[in-house]
């Protein structure tokens, strides 16, 4: 499966969340509500989740292995960086 679309919705500064992302695979399957979070060591993604009855948050959809998670994170953060450059282009 290939990622065929990445949609970035920037969030005004509210805590550490910077954007909410939707990704589409093969123009046929979409995952909404992936979050871009600013952590102590830089940006990372958090998969969509919901609060369980025990108060813990559980991922609704997530990659099965670390290579896939890294690929998703790389693609999403690259799109996030590109959106930031388009929103605030450098003045010449």
PDB file of N, CA, C and O in Angstrom:
ATOM      1  N   UNK A   1       0.840  -1.185   0.000  1.00  0.00           N
ATOM      2  CA  UNK A   1       0.000   0.000   0.000  1.00  0.00           C
ATOM      3  C   UNK A   1       0.877   1.237   0.000  1.00  0.00           C
ATOM      4  O   UNK A   1       1.904   1.295   0.676  1.00  0.00           O
ATOM      5  N   UNK A   2       0.452   2.219  -0.769  1.00  0.00           N
ATOM      6  CA  UNK A   2       1.183   3.472  -0.836  1.00  0.00           C
ATOM      7  C   UNK A   2       0.313   4.604  -0.310  1.00  0.00           C
ATOM      8  O   UNK A   2      -0.903   4.615  -0.501  1.00  0.00           O
ATOM      9  N   UNK A   3       0.957   5.551   0.350  1.00  0.00           N
ATOM     10  CA  UNK A   3       0.248   6.749   0.798  1.00  0.00           C
ATOM     11  C   UNK A   3       0.077   7.642  -0.420  1.00  0.00           C
ATOM     12  O   UNK A   3       1.060   8.051  -1.037  1.00  0.00           O
ATOM     13  N   UNK A   4      -1.175   7.945  -0.768  1.00  0.00           N
ATOM     14  CA  UNK A   4      -1.458   8.741  -1.953  1.00  0.00           C
ATOM     15  C   UNK A   4      -1.903  10.164  -1.624  1.00  0.00           C
ATOM     16  O   UNK A   4      -1.986  10.998  -2.526  1.00  0.00           O
ATOM     17  N   UNK A   5      -2.192  10.464  -0.357  1.00  0.00           N
ATOM     18  CA  UNK A   5      -2.575  11.825   0.018  1.00  0.00           C
ATOM     19  C   UNK A   5      -2.332  12.032   1.502  1.00  0.00           C
ATOM     20  O   UNK A   5      -2.560  11.136   2.315  1.00  0.00           O
ATOM     21  N   UNK A   6      -1.869  13.217   1.840  1.00  0.00           N
ATOM     22  CA  UNK A   6      -1.688  13.611   3.233  1.00  0.00           C
ATOM     23  C   UNK A   6      -2.323  14.986   3.387  1.00  0.00           C
ATOM     24  O   UNK A   6      -1.953  15.927   2.686  1.00  0.00           O
ATOM     25  N   UNK A   7      -3.277  15.101   4.303  1.00  0.00           N
ATOM     26  CA  UNK A   7      -3.952  16.378   4.567  1.00  0.00           C
ATOM     27  C   UNK A   7      -3.583  16.848   5.963  1.00  0.00           C
ATOM     28  O   UNK A   7      -3.772  16.131   6.946  1.00  0.00           O
ATOM     29  N   UNK A   8      -3.057  18.058   6.036  1.00  0.00           N
ATOM     30  CA  UNK A   8      -2.610  18.646   7.300  1.00  0.00           C
ATOM     31  C   UNK A   8      -3.596  19.738   7.712  1.00  0.00           C
ATOM     32  O   UNK A   8      -3.902  20.635   6.927  1.00  0.00           O
ATOM     33  N   UNK A   9      -4.088  19.657   8.942  1.00  0.00           N
ATOM     34  CA  UNK A   9      -4.908  20.724   9.509  1.00  0.00           C
ATOM     35  C   UNK A   9      -4.160  21.252  10.732  1.00  0.00           C
ATOM     36  O   UNK A   9      -4.148  20.632  11.796  1.00  0.00           O
ATOM     37  N   UNK A  10      -3.537  22.415  10.545  1.00  0.00           N
ATOM     38  CA  UNK A  10      -2.761  22.987  11.651  1.00  0.00           C
ATOM     39  C   UNK A  10      -3.674  23.375  12.800  1.00  0.00           C
ATOM     40  O   UNK A  10      -4.819  23.779  12.599  1.00  0.00           O
ATOM     41  N   UNK A  11      -3.146  23.246  14.003  1.00  0.00           N
ATOM     42  CA  UNK A  11      -3.876  23.592  15.214  1.00  0.00           C
ATOM     43  C   UNK A  11      -3.219  24.832  15.804  1.00  0.00           C
ATOM     44  O   UNK A  11      -1.996  24.899  15.927  1.00  0.00           O
ATOM     45  N   UNK A  12      -4.039  25.813  16.167  1.00  0.00           N
ATOM     46  CA  UNK A  12      -3.462  26.971  16.838  1.00  0.00           C
ATOM     47  C   UNK A  12      -2.863  26.490  18.153  1.00  0.00           C
ATOM     48  O   UNK A  12      -3.358  25.531  18.746  1.00  0.00           O
ATOM     49  N   UNK A  13      -1.839  27.124  18.596  1.00  0.00           N
ATOM     50  CA  UNK A  13      -1.087  26.630  19.764  1.00  0.00           C
ATOM     51  C   UNK A  13      -1.986  26.326  20.949  1.00  0.00           C
ATOM     52  O   UNK A  13      -2.455  27.223  21.650  1.00  0.00           O
ATOM     53  N   UNK A  14      -2.206  25.065  21.149  1.00  0.00           N
ATOM     54  CA  UNK A  14      -2.945  24.554  22.301  1.00  0.00           C
ATOM     55  C   UNK A  14      -2.110  23.425  22.865  1.00  0.00           C
ATOM     56  O   UNK A  14      -2.196  22.292  22.393  1.00  0.00           O
ATOM     57  N   UNK A  15      -1.328  23.712  23.841  1.00  0.00           N
ATOM     58  CA  UNK A  15      -0.473  22.677  24.392  1.00  0.00           C
ATOM     59  C   UNK A  15       0.568  22.255  23.382  1.00  0.00           C
ATOM     60  O   UNK A  15       1.170  23.093  22.710  1.00  0.00           O
ATOM     61  N   UNK A  16       0.783  20.942  23.272  1.00  0.00           N
ATOM     62  CA  UNK A  16       1.858  20.434  22.426  1.00  0.00           C
ATOM     63  C   UNK A  16       1.391  19.922  21.073  1.00  0.00           C
ATOM     64  O   UNK A  16       2.220  19.585  20.228  1.00  0.00           O
ATOM     65  N   UNK A  17       0.072  19.856  20.843  1.00  0.00           N
ATOM     66  CA  UNK A  17      -0.420  19.385  19.555  1.00  0.00           C
ATOM     67  C   UNK A  17      -0.258  20.488  18.513  1.00  0.00           C
ATOM     68  O   UNK A  17      -0.662  21.629  18.739  1.00  0.00           O
ATOM     69  N   UNK A  18       0.337  20.139  17.365  1.00  0.00           N
ATOM     70  CA  UNK A  18       0.600  21.116  16.310  1.00  0.00           C
ATOM     71  C   UNK A  18      -0.304  20.956  15.096  1.00  0.00           C
ATOM     72  O   UNK A  18      -0.557  21.930  14.388  1.00  0.00           O
ATOM     73  N   UNK A  19      -0.801  19.736  14.840  1.00  0.00           N
ATOM     74  CA  UNK A  19      -1.652  19.517  13.672  1.00  0.00           C
ATOM     75  C   UNK A  19      -2.415  18.210  13.834  1.00  0.00           C
ATOM     76  O   UNK A  19      -2.060  17.340  14.628  1.00  0.00           O
ATOM     77  N   UNK A  20      -3.484  18.113  13.040  1.00  0.00           N
ATOM     78  CA  UNK A  20      -4.241  16.873  12.919  1.00  0.00           C
ATOM     79  C   UNK A  20      -4.155  16.479  11.453  1.00  0.00           C
ATOM     80  O   UNK A  20      -4.325  17.323  10.573  1.00  0.00           O
ATOM     81  N   UNK A  21      -3.894  15.206  11.184  1.00  0.00           N
ATOM     82  CA  UNK A  21      -3.571  14.740   9.847  1.00  0.00           C
ATOM     83  C   UNK A  21      -4.512  13.620   9.429  1.00  0.00           C
ATOM     84  O   UNK A  21      -4.939  12.805  10.247  1.00  0.00           O
ATOM     85  N   UNK A  22      -4.825  13.599   8.131  1.00  0.00           N
ATOM     86  CA  UNK A  22      -5.519  12.470   7.513  1.00  0.00           C
ATOM     87  C   UNK A  22      -4.607  11.936   6.419  1.00  0.00           C
ATOM     88  O   UNK A  22      -4.048  12.712   5.644  1.00  0.00           O
ATOM     89  N   UNK A  23      -4.454  10.624   6.349  1.00  0.00           N
ATOM     90  CA  UNK A  23      -3.661  10.016   5.282  1.00  0.00           C
ATOM     91  C   UNK A  23      -4.540   9.046   4.499  1.00  0.00           C
ATOM     92  O   UNK A  23      -5.394   8.357   5.058  1.00  0.00           O
ATOM     93  N   UNK A  24      -4.305   9.014   3.191  1.00  0.00           N
ATOM     94  CA  UNK A  24      -5.051   8.122   2.304  1.00  0.00           C
ATOM     95  C   UNK A  24      -4.084   7.119   1.696  1.00  0.00           C
ATOM     96  O   UNK A  24      -2.987   7.476   1.267  1.00  0.00           O
ATOM     97  N   UNK A  25      -4.503   5.865   1.665  1.00  0.00           N
ATOM     98  CA  UNK A  25      -3.720   4.786   1.064  1.00  0.00           C
ATOM     99  C   UNK A  25      -4.370   4.378  -0.254  1.00  0.00           C
ATOM    100  O   UNK A  25      -5.572   4.122  -0.308  1.00  0.00           O
ATOM    101  N   UNK A  26      -3.568   4.320  -1.316  1.00  0.00           N
ATOM    102  CA  UNK A  26      -4.016   3.834  -2.632  1.00  0.00           C
ATOM    103  C   UNK A  26      -5.308   4.493  -3.108  1.00  0.00           C
ATOM    104  O   UNK A  26      -6.096   3.865  -3.814  1.00  0.00           O
ATOM    105  N   UNK A  27      -5.531   5.736  -2.735  1.00  0.00           N
ATOM    106  CA  UNK A  27      -6.759   6.456  -3.102  1.00  0.00           C
ATOM    107  C   UNK A  27      -8.024   5.695  -2.722  1.00  0.00           C
ATOM    108  O   UNK A  27      -9.074   5.896  -3.332  1.00  0.00           O
ATOM    109  N   UNK A  28      -7.933   4.815  -1.712  1.00  0.00           N
ATOM    110  CA  UNK A  28      -9.073   3.966  -1.361  1.00  0.00           C
ATOM    111  C   UNK A  28      -9.384   3.871   0.125  1.00  0.00           C
ATOM    112  O   UNK A  28     -10.509   3.530   0.491  1.00  0.00           O
ATOM    113  N   UNK A  29      -8.418   4.162   0.989  1.00  0.00           N
ATOM    114  CA  UNK A  29      -8.615   3.971   2.431  1.00  0.00           C
ATOM    115  C   UNK A  29      -7.988   5.137   3.160  1.00  0.00           C
ATOM    116  O   UNK A  29      -6.851   5.509   2.869  1.00  0.00           O
ATOM    117  N   UNK A  30      -8.719   5.727   4.116  1.00  0.00           N
ATOM    118  CA  UNK A  30      -8.213   6.903   4.821  1.00  0.00           C
ATOM    119  C   UNK A  30      -8.199   6.666   6.327  1.00  0.00           C
ATOM    120  O   UNK A  30      -9.064   5.979   6.869  1.00  0.00           O
ATOM    121  N   UNK A  31      -7.215   7.238   6.983  1.00  0.00           N
ATOM    122  CA  UNK A  31      -7.152   7.268   8.443  1.00  0.00           C
ATOM    123  C   UNK A  31      -7.130   8.736   8.847  1.00  0.00           C
ATOM    124  O   UNK A  31      -6.246   9.487   8.436  1.00  0.00           O
ATOM    125  N   UNK A  32      -8.104   9.139   9.651  1.00  0.00           N
ATOM    126  CA  UNK A  32      -8.222  10.513  10.141  1.00  0.00           C
ATOM    127  C   UNK A  32      -7.673  10.614  11.568  1.00  0.00           C
ATOM    128  O   UNK A  32      -7.481   9.610  12.254  1.00  0.00           O
ATOM    129  N   UNK A  33      -7.434  11.834  11.982  1.00  0.00           N
ATOM    130  CA  UNK A  33      -7.115  12.179  13.378  1.00  0.00           C
ATOM    131  C   UNK A  33      -5.774  11.665  13.881  1.00  0.00           C
ATOM    132  O   UNK A  33      -5.635  11.340  15.060  1.00  0.00           O
ATOM    133  N   UNK A  34      -4.789  11.590  12.996  1.00  0.00           N
ATOM    134  CA  UNK A  34      -3.419  11.356  13.445  1.00  0.00           C
ATOM    135  C   UNK A  34      -2.906  12.715  13.922  1.00  0.00           C
ATOM    136  O   UNK A  34      -3.059  13.715  13.221  1.00  0.00           O
ATOM    137  N   UNK A  35      -2.309  12.754  15.093  1.00  0.00           N
ATOM    138  CA  UNK A  35      -1.877  14.027  15.664  1.00  0.00           C
ATOM    139  C   UNK A  35      -0.366  14.215  15.498  1.00  0.00           C
ATOM    140  O   UNK A  35       0.409  13.268  15.632  1.00  0.00           O
ATOM    141  N   UNK A  36       0.034  15.450  15.203  1.00  0.00           N
ATOM    142  CA  UNK A  36       1.450  15.833  15.222  1.00  0.00           C
ATOM    143  C   UNK A  36       1.666  16.525  16.553  1.00  0.00           C
ATOM    144  O   UNK A  36       1.039  17.543  16.847  1.00  0.00           O
ATOM    145  N   UNK A  37       2.564  15.962  17.361  1.00  0.00           N
ATOM    146  CA  UNK A  37       2.820  16.440  18.722  1.00  0.00           C
ATOM    147  C   UNK A  37       4.259  16.940  18.816  1.00  0.00           C
ATOM    148  O   UNK A  37       5.170  16.340  18.245  1.00  0.00           O
ATOM    149  N   UNK A  38       4.456  18.037  19.538  1.00  0.00           N
ATOM    150  CA  UNK A  38       5.815  18.520  19.805  1.00  0.00           C
ATOM    151  C   UNK A  38       6.260  17.984  21.152  1.00  0.00           C
ATOM    152  O   UNK A  38       5.723  18.360  22.193  1.00  0.00           O
ATOM    153  N   UNK A  39       7.247  17.101  21.121  1.00  0.00           N
ATOM    154  CA  UNK A  39       7.777  16.517  22.339  1.00  0.00           C
ATOM    155  C   UNK A  39       9.119  17.113  22.703  1.00  0.00           C
ATOM    156  O   UNK A  39       9.603  18.024  22.032  1.00  0.00           O
ATOM    157  N   UNK A  40       9.715  16.606  23.752  1.00  0.00           N
ATOM    158  CA  UNK A  40      11.013  17.109  24.212  1.00  0.00           C
ATOM    159  C   UNK A  40      12.111  16.911  23.182  1.00  0.00           C
ATOM    160  O   UNK A  40      13.052  17.702  23.109  1.00  0.00           O
ATOM    161  N   UNK A  41      11.992  15.838  22.372  1.00  0.00           N
ATOM    162  CA  UNK A  41      13.018  15.546  21.368  1.00  0.00           C
ATOM    163  C   UNK A  41      12.554  15.854  19.947  1.00  0.00           C
ATOM    164  O   UNK A  41      13.115  15.324  18.988  1.00  0.00           O
ATOM    165  N   UNK A  42      11.540  16.703  19.801  1.00  0.00           N
ATOM    166  CA  UNK A  42      11.070  17.088  18.475  1.00  0.00           C
ATOM    167  C   UNK A  42       9.666  16.577  18.201  1.00  0.00           C
ATOM    168  O   UNK A  42       8.976  16.083  19.092  1.00  0.00           O
ATOM    169  N   UNK A  43       9.263  16.711  16.941  1.00  0.00           N
ATOM    170  CA  UNK A  43       7.917  16.317  16.539  1.00  0.00           C
ATOM    171  C   UNK A  43       7.796  14.800  16.407  1.00  0.00           C
ATOM    172  O   UNK A  43       8.750  14.116  16.038  1.00  0.00           O
ATOM    173  N   UNK A  44       6.605  14.293  16.715  1.00  0.00           N
ATOM    174  CA  UNK A  44       6.293  12.886  16.492  1.00  0.00           C
ATOM    175  C   UNK A  44       4.806  12.773  16.223  1.00  0.00           C
ATOM    176  O   UNK A  44       4.058  13.730  16.420  1.00  0.00           O
ATOM    177  N   UNK A  45       4.374  11.590  15.769  1.00  0.00           N
ATOM    178  CA  UNK A  45       2.951  11.395  15.507  1.00  0.00           C
ATOM    179  C   UNK A  45       2.331  10.518  16.584  1.00  0.00           C
ATOM    180  O   UNK A  45       2.990   9.671  17.187  1.00  0.00           O
ATOM    181  N   UNK A  46       1.038  10.752  16.806  1.00  0.00           N
ATOM    182  CA  UNK A  46       0.244   9.914  17.708  1.00  0.00           C
ATOM    183  C   UNK A  46      -0.955   9.429  16.888  1.00  0.00           C
ATOM    184  O   UNK A  46      -1.669  10.231  16.287  1.00  0.00           O
ATOM    185  N   UNK A  47      -1.161   8.142  16.871  1.00  0.00           N
ATOM    186  CA  UNK A  47      -2.241   7.556  16.090  1.00  0.00           C
ATOM    187  C   UNK A  47      -3.593   7.876  16.732  1.00  0.00           C
ATOM    188  O   UNK A  47      -3.654   8.194  17.920  1.00  0.00           O
ATOM    189  N   UNK A  48      -4.684   7.792  15.946  1.00  0.00           N
ATOM    190  CA  UNK A  48      -6.008   8.077  16.514  1.00  0.00           C
ATOM    191  C   UNK A  48      -6.316   7.126  17.665  1.00  0.00           C
ATOM    192  O   UNK A  48      -5.997   5.939  17.606  1.00  0.00           O
ATOM    193  N   UNK A  49      -6.935   7.656  18.704  1.00  0.00           N
ATOM    194  CA  UNK A  49      -7.208   6.837  19.886  1.00  0.00           C
ATOM    195  C   UNK A  49      -8.531   7.242  20.509  1.00  0.00           C
ATOM    196  O   UNK A  49      -9.101   8.281  20.178  1.00  0.00           O
ATOM    197  N   UNK A  50      -9.005   6.406  21.413  1.00  0.00           N
ATOM    198  CA  UNK A  50     -10.202   6.756  22.187  1.00  0.00           C
ATOM    199  C   UNK A  50      -9.992   6.316  23.620  1.00  0.00           C
ATOM    200  O   UNK A  50      -9.222   5.399  23.906  1.00  0.00           O
ATOM    201  N   UNK A  51     -10.690   6.984  24.505  1.00  0.00           N
ATOM    202  CA  UNK A  51     -10.544   6.714  25.931  1.00  0.00           C
ATOM    203  C   UNK A  51     -11.336   5.459  26.305  1.00  0.00           C
ATOM    204  O   UNK A  51     -12.525   5.353  26.007  1.00  0.00           O
ATOM    205  N   UNK A  52     -10.672   4.526  26.951  1.00  0.00           N
ATOM    206  CA  UNK A  52     -11.311   3.287  27.393  1.00  0.00           C
ATOM    207  C   UNK A  52     -11.992   3.512  28.745  1.00  0.00           C
ATOM    208  O   UNK A  52     -11.812   4.553  29.377  1.00  0.00           O
ATOM    209  N   UNK A  53     -12.762   2.538  29.169  1.00  0.00           N
ATOM    210  CA  UNK A  53     -13.486   2.663  30.437  1.00  0.00           C
ATOM    211  C   UNK A  53     -12.551   2.775  31.638  1.00  0.00           C
ATOM    212  O   UNK A  53     -12.943   3.296  32.682  1.00  0.00           O
ATOM    213  N   UNK A  54     -11.313   2.286  31.496  1.00  0.00           N
ATOM    214  CA  UNK A  54     -10.361   2.380  32.603  1.00  0.00           C
ATOM    215  C   UNK A  54      -9.616   3.718  32.625  1.00  0.00           C
ATOM    216  O   UNK A  54      -8.735   3.928  33.459  1.00  0.00           O
ATOM    217  N   UNK A  55      -9.977   4.632  31.695  1.00  0.00           N
ATOM    218  CA  UNK A  55      -9.342   5.944  31.657  1.00  0.00           C
ATOM    219  C   UNK A  55      -8.112   6.016  30.770  1.00  0.00           C
ATOM    220  O   UNK A  55      -7.619   7.108  30.489  1.00  0.00           O
ATOM    221  N   UNK A  56      -7.610   4.879  30.328  1.00  0.00           N
ATOM    222  CA  UNK A  56      -6.446   4.843  29.437  1.00  0.00           C
ATOM    223  C   UNK A  56      -6.891   5.115  28.000  1.00  0.00           C
ATOM    224  O   UNK A  56      -8.024   4.810  27.628  1.00  0.00           O
ATOM    225  N   UNK A  57      -6.000   5.685  27.202  1.00  0.00           N
ATOM    226  CA  UNK A  57      -6.277   5.890  25.785  1.00  0.00           C
ATOM    227  C   UNK A  57      -5.712   4.705  25.005  1.00  0.00           C
ATOM    228  O   UNK A  57      -4.589   4.267  25.253  1.00  0.00           O
ATOM    229  N   UNK A  58      -6.499   4.191  24.062  1.00  0.00           N
ATOM    230  CA  UNK A  58      -6.098   3.060  23.230  1.00  0.00           C
ATOM    231  C   UNK A  58      -6.159   3.479  21.767  1.00  0.00           C
ATOM    232  O   UNK A  58      -7.123   4.110  21.334  1.00  0.00           O
ATOM    233  N   UNK A  59      -5.114   3.122  21.003  1.00  0.00           N
ATOM    234  CA  UNK A  59      -5.104   3.420  19.580  1.00  0.00           C
ATOM    235  C   UNK A  59      -6.236   2.685  18.877  1.00  0.00           C
ATOM    236  O   UNK A  59      -6.499   1.514  19.149  1.00  0.00           O
ATOM    237  N   UNK A  60      -6.899   3.389  17.973  1.00  0.00           N
ATOM    238  CA  UNK A  60      -7.957   2.787  17.161  1.00  0.00           C
ATOM    239  C   UNK A  60      -7.339   2.108  15.948  1.00  0.00           C
ATOM    240  O   UNK A  60      -7.751   1.014  15.564  1.00  0.00           O
ATOM    241  N   UNK A  61      -6.356   2.757  15.351  1.00  0.00           N
ATOM    242  CA  UNK A  61      -5.628   2.215  14.204  1.00  0.00           C
ATOM    243  C   UNK A  61      -4.158   2.510  14.447  1.00  0.00           C
ATOM    244  O   UNK A  61      -3.800   3.586  14.927  1.00  0.00           O
ATOM    245  N   UNK A  62      -3.320   1.554  14.115  1.00  0.00           N
ATOM    246  CA  UNK A  62      -1.890   1.774  14.325  1.00  0.00           C
ATOM    247  C   UNK A  62      -1.072   0.814  13.485  1.00  0.00           C
ATOM    248  O   UNK A  62      -1.561  -0.254  13.117  1.00  0.00           O
ATOM    249  N   UNK A  63       0.181   1.180  13.172  1.00  0.00           N
ATOM    250  CA  UNK A  63       1.062   0.276  12.442  1.00  0.00           C
ATOM    251  C   UNK A  63       1.443  -0.911  13.327  1.00  0.00           C
ATOM    252  O   UNK A  63       1.522  -0.796  14.550  1.00  0.00           O
ATOM    253  N   UNK A  64       1.672  -2.035  12.688  1.00  0.00           N
ATOM    254  CA  UNK A  64       2.009  -3.258  13.407  1.00  0.00           C
ATOM    255  C   UNK A  64       3.498  -3.323  13.760  1.00  0.00           C
ATOM    256  O   UNK A  64       3.875  -3.950  14.750  1.00  0.00           O
ATOM    257  N   UNK A  65       4.342  -2.676  12.955  1.00  0.00           N
ATOM    258  CA  UNK A  65       5.780  -2.768  13.235  1.00  0.00           C
ATOM    259  C   UNK A  65       6.438  -1.387  13.194  1.00  0.00           C
ATOM    260  O   UNK A  65       5.856  -0.420  12.703  1.00  0.00           O
ATOM    261  N   UNK A  66       7.650  -1.317  13.714  1.00  0.00           N
ATOM    262  CA  UNK A  66       8.340  -0.026  13.843  1.00  0.00           C
ATOM    263  C   UNK A  66       8.746   0.552  12.492  1.00  0.00           C
ATOM    264  O   UNK A  66       8.794   1.773  12.345  1.00  0.00           O
ATOM    265  N   UNK A  67       9.042  -0.293  11.498  1.00  0.00           N
ATOM    266  CA  UNK A  67       9.399   0.226  10.178  1.00  0.00           C
ATOM    267  C   UNK A  67       8.226   0.976   9.544  1.00  0.00           C
ATOM    268  O   UNK A  67       8.410   2.035   8.944  1.00  0.00           O
ATOM    269  N   UNK A  68       7.028   0.425   9.680  1.00  0.00           N
ATOM    270  CA  UNK A  68       5.846   1.083   9.131  1.00  0.00           C
ATOM    271  C   UNK A  68       5.547   2.370   9.895  1.00  0.00           C
ATOM    272  O   UNK A  68       5.192   3.382   9.290  1.00  0.00           O
ATOM    273  N   UNK A  69       5.686   2.337  11.209  1.00  0.00           N
ATOM    274  CA  UNK A  69       5.475   3.560  12.000  1.00  0.00           C
ATOM    275  C   UNK A  69       6.468   4.637  11.574  1.00  0.00           C
ATOM    276  O   UNK A  69       6.085   5.798  11.432  1.00  0.00           O
ATOM    277  N   UNK A  70       7.723   4.282  11.369  1.00  0.00           N
ATOM    278  CA  UNK A  70       8.731   5.255  10.949  1.00  0.00           C
ATOM    279  C   UNK A  70       8.384   5.824   9.576  1.00  0.00           C
ATOM    280  O   UNK A  70       8.504   7.029   9.354  1.00  0.00           O
ATOM    281  N   UNK A  71       7.955   4.958   8.652  1.00  0.00           N
ATOM    282  CA  UNK A  71       7.586   5.416   7.319  1.00  0.00           C
ATOM    283  C   UNK A  71       6.431   6.404   7.403  1.00  0.00           C
ATOM    284  O   UNK A  71       6.477   7.462   6.774  1.00  0.00           O
ATOM    285  N   UNK A  72       5.395   6.075   8.173  1.00  0.00           N
ATOM    286  CA  UNK A  72       4.256   6.986   8.348  1.00  0.00           C
ATOM    287  C   UNK A  72       4.710   8.316   8.954  1.00  0.00           C
ATOM    288  O   UNK A  72       4.339   9.387   8.473  1.00  0.00           O
ATOM    289  N   UNK A  73       5.508   8.236  10.002  1.00  0.00           N
ATOM    290  CA  UNK A  73       5.970   9.450  10.673  1.00  0.00           C
ATOM    291  C   UNK A  73       6.792  10.310   9.717  1.00  0.00           C
ATOM    292  O   UNK A  73       6.621  11.528   9.674  1.00  0.00           O
ATOM    293  N   UNK A  74       7.683   9.680   8.951  1.00  0.00           N
ATOM    294  CA  UNK A  74       8.519  10.442   8.008  1.00  0.00           C
ATOM    295  C   UNK A  74       7.669  11.159   6.963  1.00  0.00           C
ATOM    296  O   UNK A  74       7.892  12.338   6.688  1.00  0.00           O
ATOM    297  N   UNK A  75       6.695  10.457   6.380  1.00  0.00           N
ATOM    298  CA  UNK A  75       5.838  11.050   5.354  1.00  0.00           C
ATOM    299  C   UNK A  75       5.002  12.184   5.948  1.00  0.00           C
ATOM    300  O   UNK A  75       4.893  13.253   5.348  1.00  0.00           O
ATOM    301  N   UNK A  76       4.420  11.957   7.111  1.00  0.00           N
ATOM    302  CA  UNK A  76       3.562  12.967   7.743  1.00  0.00           C
ATOM    303  C   UNK A  76       4.367  14.199   8.153  1.00  0.00           C
ATOM    304  O   UNK A  76       3.941  15.326   7.902  1.00  0.00           O
ATOM    305  N   UNK A  77       5.519  13.997   8.777  1.00  0.00           N
ATOM    306  CA  UNK A  77       6.313  15.149   9.213  1.00  0.00           C
ATOM    307  C   UNK A  77       6.887  15.915   8.029  1.00  0.00           C
ATOM    308  O   UNK A  77       7.056  17.132   8.108  1.00  0.00           O
ATOM    309  N   UNK A  78       7.189  15.226   6.937  1.00  0.00           N
ATOM    310  CA  UNK A  78       7.644  15.916   5.725  1.00  0.00           C
ATOM    311  C   UNK A  78       6.517  16.803   5.179  1.00  0.00           C
ATOM    312  O   UNK A  78       6.761  17.946   4.794  1.00  0.00           O
ATOM    313  N   UNK A  79       5.294  16.282   5.146  1.00  0.00           N
ATOM    314  CA  UNK A  79       4.143  17.078   4.686  1.00  0.00           C
ATOM    315  C   UNK A  79       3.882  18.241   5.638  1.00  0.00           C
ATOM    316  O   UNK A  79       3.536  19.337   5.196  1.00  0.00           O
ATOM    317  N   UNK A  80       4.045  18.013   6.939  1.00  0.00           N
ATOM    318  CA  UNK A  80       3.864  19.073   7.931  1.00  0.00           C
ATOM    319  C   UNK A  80       4.891  20.189   7.701  1.00  0.00           C
ATOM    320  O   UNK A  80       4.540  21.369   7.702  1.00  0.00           O
ATOM    321  N   UNK A  81       6.158  19.811   7.504  1.00  0.00           N
ATOM    322  CA  UNK A  81       7.213  20.805   7.249  1.00  0.00           C
ATOM    323  C   UNK A  81       6.931  21.584   5.968  1.00  0.00           C
ATOM    324  O   UNK A  81       7.118  22.800   5.927  1.00  0.00           O
ATOM    325  N   UNK A  82       6.483  20.893   4.924  1.00  0.00           N
ATOM    326  CA  UNK A  82       6.173  21.546   3.651  1.00  0.00           C
ATOM    327  C   UNK A  82       5.021  22.537   3.836  1.00  0.00           C
ATOM    328  O   UNK A  82       5.062  23.642   3.296  1.00  0.00           O
ATOM    329  N   UNK A  83       3.995  22.146   4.596  1.00  0.00           N
ATOM    330  CA  UNK A  83       2.866  23.041   4.853  1.00  0.00           C
ATOM    331  C   UNK A  83       3.327  24.274   5.620  1.00  0.00           C
ATOM    332  O   UNK A  83       2.841  25.378   5.373  1.00  0.00           O
ATOM    333  N   UNK A  84       4.265  24.092   6.552  1.00  0.00           N
ATOM    334  CA  UNK A  84       4.778  25.226   7.329  1.00  0.00           C
ATOM    335  C   UNK A  84       5.543  26.192   6.427  1.00  0.00           C
ATOM    336  O   UNK A  84       5.430  27.407   6.588  1.00  0.00           O
ATOM    337  N   UNK A  85       6.321  25.664   5.477  1.00  0.00           N
ATOM    338  CA  UNK A  85       7.078  26.510   4.554  1.00  0.00           C
ATOM    339  C   UNK A  85       6.125  27.275   3.637  1.00  0.00           C
ATOM    340  O   UNK A  85       6.338  28.454   3.357  1.00  0.00           O
ATOM    341  N   UNK A  86       5.063  26.590   3.167  1.00  0.00           N
ATOM    342  CA  UNK A  86       4.094  27.258   2.295  1.00  0.00           C
ATOM    343  C   UNK A  86       3.309  28.324   3.046  1.00  0.00           C
ATOM    344  O   UNK A  86       2.936  29.346   2.469  1.00  0.00           O
ATOM    345  N   UNK A  87       3.059  28.091   4.327  1.00  0.00           N
ATOM    346  CA  UNK A  87       2.306  29.058   5.137  1.00  0.00           C
ATOM    347  C   UNK A  87       3.161  30.274   5.478  1.00  0.00           C
ATOM    348  O   UNK A  87       2.667  31.402   5.496  1.00  0.00           O
ATOM    349  N   UNK A  88       4.454  30.039   5.750  1.00  0.00           N
ATOM    350  CA  UNK A  88       5.361  31.118   6.139  1.00  0.00           C
ATOM    351  C   UNK A  88       6.611  31.091   5.252  1.00  0.00           C
ATOM    352  O   UNK A  88       7.690  30.743   5.732  1.00  0.00           O
ATOM    353  N   UNK A  89       6.487  31.455   3.955  1.00  0.00           N
ATOM    354  CA  UNK A  89       7.674  31.426   3.093  1.00  0.00           C
ATOM    355  C   UNK A  89       8.712  32.443   3.562  1.00  0.00           C
ATOM    356  O   UNK A  89       8.373  33.494   4.105  1.00  0.00           O
ATOM    357  N   UNK A  90       9.977  32.108   3.340  1.00  0.00           N
ATOM    358  CA  UNK A  90      11.051  33.024   3.725  1.00  0.00           C
ATOM    359  C   UNK A  90      10.986  34.280   2.873  1.00  0.00           C
ATOM    360  O   UNK A  90      10.763  34.220   1.664  1.00  0.00           O
ATOM    361  N   UNK A  91      11.182  35.401   3.517  1.00  0.00           N
ATOM    362  CA  UNK A  91      11.204  36.672   2.783  1.00  0.00           C
ATOM    363  C   UNK A  91      12.585  36.867   2.188  1.00  0.00           C
ATOM    364  O   UNK A  91      13.599  36.605   2.836  1.00  0.00           O
ATOM    365  N   UNK A  92      12.614  37.329   0.954  1.00  0.00           N
ATOM    366  CA  UNK A  92      13.907  37.560   0.287  1.00  0.00           C
ATOM    367  C   UNK A  92      14.314  39.002   0.379  1.00  0.00           C
ATOM    368  O   UNK A  92      15.372  39.378  -0.126  1.00  0.00           O
TER     369      UNK A  92
END
